[in-house]
Structure formats: structure tokens, C-alpha cells
């Protein structure tokens, strides 16, 4: 059996990436693909426990360095228990956030830890997604959407608009740094239009790589 495909979704909080990841998974399943939809931090029992530690509570609960170690631990468990076995079984794995979020949220937003993020990623993870879909969104609009959800996992949203502006610039920078795997989609349009673009983009990749 041929190896599967690993697709990640990235974007600022409130960009709609989680919705688009779910819609893509539904579409691909309807087309006959075997699809695993997962998320980070999380995706495995141990990683989900770490998720509650890093996404809830006071914004200053953890230092950026501690967060980096927690996220890396969660990602390692996620890779071992879910992502790699699914890829080896020929499935399509769609992940809501992956290492690119860590490169920004812990690597750049709260200090200059990008080198440490990349070093830990190389040592403990050692794999990038095959394709990364970036849902681009105006930071003010995205933050308003994110806060409107009124959930418990708002620790990063609570850092405010300035962080979201840095994150948007950072994601666009990563798209330039890794042009072979990044595809940028305008998330400011209605959900169905964005979903059509996402489907076309991913289908084109699957066709060309298959």
C-alpha cells in the first residue's frame, strides 16, 4: 500500500481553518478517501491532556520555553499514536494546526525562540506536512470571531490584537519560506466559497502527487 498524505491547516485564531479542515474531510470522505481529521495540540489521549494545560488559564501561565516543551511533547505523542500509523496505512491525515503554529506562537511571538523550535522539531518530530493550507484573515476580524465563540480555550486570544497581527505576518512569512508546501487561501469570503478553493487546491495536490 502506498503511503498516505499529511495535510495541515494553519491560520490565526478565528480564521475559519477548523471549519475548513472539517469541510475538506467530509468532502474527501464523500469522494471515497480514507480520512483522519485531527488537531493540535491534541489528537491522542496524552496530547489532549496537555492541550488543556496550554490553552486554558491565565495568558502568563507558562513561559514561552515551557510552552515549547509542552507542545513538542504533545506533538510527539500525536505523531507516534495517530499521524504516522495513519499515513503508513495509506490514509489522508488532515490536522488543524501543526508545527508552523509552534514556530510562531512560541518561536516568535513571545521572544526569539525560532531556532529552538526548529531544533526540537528536527530532533523529536522530524516531519513536515506534505501540504499546508493557510487560511488568511484580517486579524481584527479573526479575533472578533474567536472571542465570539465564548469557549474556555481562549488563552492565546487573550493576548489581544497585537499578537494576532504578528501571527498573520508570521504565517505569510512562512508561506514564503516554504513555498513548496504552503497554499494561501483568502478566508475573508463566505464559508462555501473558501471551501471550494480549499477543495480545488487539495484535489490538485492529490492528483499531481498520486
N, C-alpha and C positions, 0 to 999 in steps of 0.2 A: 504494500500500500504506500502511495506517495505521501510525503509529509503534508501537513495542513498549512493553514495560513493564519498569521497573527496580525490582527488589525487593532490599533489603539485609537481612541478618541481623546482629543485634548481641547482645551479652551478655558477661558476664565469662568469663574462662578456665575451661573445664570445664563450661560451662552446657549444652552439647549443641547449640549453634547450628550447628556444622558438620555434624553428623549430620542435623539437621532440614532444613538447606538442601539436602543431598543427597537426602533422602527426598522433599522437595517437588518437586525437579527430576524425580525418577523418576516421581512421580505425574502431574505436568503433561505430561511426555512421553507417558505412557500414555494421557492424555486427548486427545492429538493436537496439543499445542502444540510449537512450536519453541523449545527452551530452551537457554540457555548458562549453565552453572554455573561460577563463577569465585571468586576470593578476593583479599583484600588483607592485607598487601602482596603483590603478585604479579599473576598473571593475564596477563602479557605477558612475553616473554623478558627485557627490560630490568628490569622491575619485579621479576621473580623473583630477579635478581641482587642487587637492593637488599634484598630480603627476607632473604637470608642475612646481609647486613651488620647488619640491625637486630634480628633475632630470635635470633641466636646470640652467645655470648661473655659477658663479664662484665656484670652489671647496670649498672655505671657506665661502660660502654664509650663511650657517647655522651652529650652533654648533651641536655636536652630540646629546645633550639633546633636543634641539629644533626639530631636525630631528626625534627623537624617538617619540615625541608627535605628530608630523605631520603624521608619518607613522601609528601610532596607531589609530589616528582619521580616516584616510583613510580606515584602515582595519576594524574598527568597522562599518562604513557605508557600506562597501562592504559586510560584513557578514550579516548585517540586511536586505539589499535590494536585494542581489543576492544569496550568497552562501547558507545560511540556508534555505530560501524558496525552492531552487532547490533541496537540499538534502532531505528536508521534502517531496517533491513531487516524490522522488524515482529516481532522475536523477544522472548521474555521473558528478561531477564538476572537471574539470582539471584547475588548477591555476598555471600560470607562476610566480613563487615566492610566498612565504607566510612568516610566522613569522621567519623561520630559517634564511632568509636573514637579517631580522632586528637584530636577535641575533648576527650576525657577523658584518654587516656594521655599525650599531650604537652601538652594545653591546661590541664589542671587538676591532674593527679596529681603533677607534679614542678615546680610553680611556677604562676604565674598568666599563662599564655600563650594563654588562650582568644581574646582579641582578635586576636592574631597568627595563630592558626589560622584564624579566620573571615576575616580579611583575605586571607590567602594562598589560601583556598578560593575566595573571590569572584573573585580575580584570575586564578587558574590553573585552576580546575576549573569553577566556575560552574553546578553542577547538583547537586541532591539526588536521592535515590531517590524514586520515586513512592510506595513503601510500605516501611516499615521494621518488621520483626518482631523484637521484643525478647524473648529467652528469659531470663526472670528466674530467678535461682538463688541460694540461700544461699551466701555467699562461702566459708565453711569447706568445704562440700560440693563446691563447684566447684573450689576449689584442690586438694583431695584427688584429685578426678578428673583434673585437669590434670597433677598431678605423677605420678599413676599411669601415665600414658602413657609415661613414660620416654623421651621424644624428645629431639632436640637443640635444638629451638626453645623453650627454657624461660626465656629471659632475663627476660621480664616476670613469669612465675610466681615467679622467684627473688626478686622484691621482697617477696613474702610476703602474709599475710592482710590486713594493713592496707591495702595498695594495692587488693586485691580488694574490700574493704568500701567504699573510696572510689569504686571503679568502679561497683559496684552502685548506690550512691546517685546517682552521676552519671548513669547510664543512665536511672534512674527520673525524674531531673530533666529529662533531655532529652525523655522521653516526655510530660512536662507542657508543656515548652517548644514542642514540635512535635506537638500532638495530632492534626493532620490526617493525618499520615503514619505515626505510630507506632501499633503494636498490641502490647500486652504479653501474653505467654503464660507461664503458670506452668510452669517447667521442672523442678519438683521431682517430677513424676509419672513414670510409666513412659514409655518412648520412644514406644510406639504411641499412647497417649492424647495426648501432646503433639503428635504428628504429625497426629492427627485434628483437633485445634484449629487447627494451622497451616494445614492444607488448607482447612478451613472459612473461616478468616479471609481467606486469599489468594483463594480462589474467590469469596467475597462481593465483594472489592475488584474483581477482574477483571470480574465480572458488572455491577457498578454503573458501572465506568468504560468498559466496552465499549459 
